[in-house]
Amino acid sequence: MCGITGFWSGHDRLGGDTENLVRSMTAKLSHRGPDAAGIWSDSQKGLALGHQRLAIQDLSPAGKQPMQSNSGRYVIVYNGEIYNARKLRDELEKNSLVPHGWKGHSDTEVLLASVEAWGLKNAVSRFVGMFAFALWDKVEGVLHLVRDRLGIKPLYYGKSGNTFLFASELKSLKEHPDFVGEIDRNVLALFFRHNYIPAPYAIYKNFRKLEPGTILSLPAPDASAESDTYWNTWENIHSAQSSPFSGSYEEAIEELEVLLSDSIKLRMLSDVPLGAFLSGGIDSSLVVALMQKQSSRPVRTFSIGFEEARYDEAPFARKIATHIGTKHTEMYVTSKDALGVISRIPEIYDEPFADSSQIPTILLSELTRKHVTVALSGDGGDELFGGYNRYRLADMRLSRVRKFPGFLKFPLQHLIGAIPKQVWDTLYKPFSSFLPKALRMSNPGRSLHALAQLMRTSDEKEFYLNMISYFEDPSLIVKGGGEPETKLTQTAQPAGLSFREWMMAQDLVSYLPDDILTKVDRASMSASLEARVPLLDHRIASFSWGLPLEWKCNESESKIILKDLLFKHVPKKLLDRPKVGFGVPVAQWLRGPLRDWSESLLDESRLRQEGFLDAQLVRSMWQEHLSGKRNWQGQLWSVLMFQTWLQQQR
């Protein structure tokens, strides 16, 4: 895995400083690729490309970047892996499409040869992998930026003055003298709704994230970029559902095993040590089981545990590892470990980012990197196979809300909200064991409070938006911030998609790339670890959307087909437990070991002086949380992540 960066100013304004500048920008990404650094520049055009290499395949100098195509037409800096490079290489050779032969066996060389043979869009459409790259076409004088179908690898771009800039991470862009980092308050409002910043937006004005499945082409640094989509998730869903899987459920399990086994096999190709994250949940356990099936030696697996039993999945992961026969390593996380990570979060993520599972993900990545350079992850199963509890809850809650007479909604909403969540939890506990499995809740107080908020609407889009929002009205906390449109607010529910399928699709195009994959990419890359996600092979995504919804999830069960496939390899008794997210005890830590750190960031005079947030609202939430009257952990964590990020900007 690697880091890429570059700029295009269109003339020799920098003179001899062009190379020094791109070297400086490239060095800021050294964590993404500590094995080598390389640059290429054309000072007359004011164009420069930089690359930091984490050598995974073809460790020789023949795999270094920036790399020029054999004809000399193209120059590329590339971050990612083309897993079917061997197959593409054979096809190119068979059709005599590599007249100058090969210099090495890297997938970068295959990528360039594919572009020369088939053209950029056709070539990218053939790739199986994760990637973000910048390609300079010397003949046409066009700079292309490309991102993979599902947004596994990041790419930022934008203009400052007359200069076009791009990079894997924002920290690289800040090295350029033309960079202007003005915080976009409207985007900040989006952050406080979602706890992440959805693409195409970035925290700074005039900068954006390249959207998944997109080719951006720039004919000149001061010209308007042209955007072309080579993969559209909504079109893919429509295509898959128009030609659904025609076999039986048992045949679907067999086909899924073939597809996932092939995806894992491709992702196990590496010239460096390889392992896997293992949480003990369905997705990671399935990935590890199929990895071990294809390995002649025990697979290296890694997990994180917590001293707080409610959050501790390490014992489950240990049992799975023992059954499968992996070489397992685990580490227990304490609040002291968390404090050590928190100070580094702004540097790791560059933007405000408030998924608190970032903490264990960073620690897990650092643990794993001590032993291997590549790790497979189970991410993607929830979005493709209906794994999130909120899908079932949203369906259930919407149905219930619609049944309430209008005159009862307001008093019920007021009554539920007036009773603290902890009280609801206490009242619910004695009855939980007598309830049907489908009605059991791990956080009844939070669920009831969410239901009270959702009584305000019966529109499905607005209903789901409110359900997943941390601040229902971010304009109340962000001064001068008004939310721009996002995929969630713009995209109507296509004909033929149920409400649950629409939620899954929305998460696939936004929550997955902008939260889950962002979390994993920055955490793993901060440790110079390459994370691969076999469930997000686009062939598996297409297959999943061609399956009946009831094979994936229903009113009482999620990820049905994934579980049944896993139970072929791992006993059901080892996995028959409620779903536990990869979380940390933020609520308790904020009242305990993180209290002093939080108090300094939430100081009222400081908030007023900075001028971004409503100090009175923040202080009110903080006092209610400390007293135990309300649990504001999600909202406070977003405030704290913004505050600690803002502190670093000074």
Secondary structure by P-SEA (a helix, b strand, c coil): ccccccccccccccccaaaaaaaaaaaaacccccccccccccccccbbbbbbbccccccccccccccccccccccccccccccaaaaaaaaaaaacccccccccccaaaaaaaaaacccaaaaaaaccccccbbbbbccccbbbbbbcccccbbbbbbbcccbbbbccccccccccccccccccaaaaaaaaaccccccccccccccccccccbbbbbccccbbbbbbbcccaaaaaaaaaaccccccaaaaaaaaaaaaaaaaaaaaccccbbbbbbcccaaaaaaaaaaaaacccbbbbbbbbbccccccaaaaaaaaaaaaccbbbbbbbcaaaaaaaaaaccccccccccccaaaaaaaaaaaaaacccbbbbcccccccccccaaaaaaaaaaaaaaaccccaaaaaaaaaaaccaaaaaaaacccccccccccccccaaaaaaaaaaacccccaaaaaaaaaccccccccccccccccccccccccccccccaaaaaaaaaaaccccccaaaaaaaaaaaacbbbbbcccaaaaaaaaaaccccccccccccaaaaaaaaaaccccccccccccccccaaaaaaaccaaaaaaaaacaaaaaaacccaaaaaaaaaaaaaaccccaaaaaaaaaaaaaaaaaac
